[in-house]
Amino acid sequence: MMVLVTYDVSTLTRAGRRRLRRVAKTCLNYGQRVQMSVFECKVDAAKYEQLQQQLLDEIDAEEDSLRIYRILEPLEKNVLEFGKFTATDFEDTLII
């Protein structure tokens, strides 16, 4: 499944800036950044639960916000892209 993770982490304190880095790093472990605080992640049900739990472990619910959206398949009908960013196609062959 494809999920969209969005977050707003308070960076007024050193701890907040650390949380911001850790949330972004967690998201990068599961997907790709599409905007500063927005990530697309292709995960199965088990990875989805892991991602959600890891993010909940990182944020401060009194200062931060986190939203996770499940994007319906087929992606071609439910995701429109405009502008210069080109997302990596997780279904295509990746050459590193």
C-alpha positions, 0 to 999 in steps of 0.5 A: 500500500502507498501511504502519505506521511505528513508532520509538523514538529515544533523546533523551538527547542533543541529536543524539538529539532532532534525530534524533527531529524528523527521523524524525517530519518524514520520516514526516509527508511520507508519511502521518499521525501516529496516535500519538506515534511511530506513522504510517500512510503510504499509498505505492506501491512506489517511495515505500515504498523512498524512505521506508525509505531516508530513515528508515534514513539518519536513525536511529542503529542502535545507539541507536534502533529502527525498525519498518515494517509492511505492512498488508494490503488491504482495510483495512476488514478489517485495521484496527480503530479505537477511541477519539477519533482519526479517521484521514484516509481517503486514498481519499476526497476531501480538502477543504483 
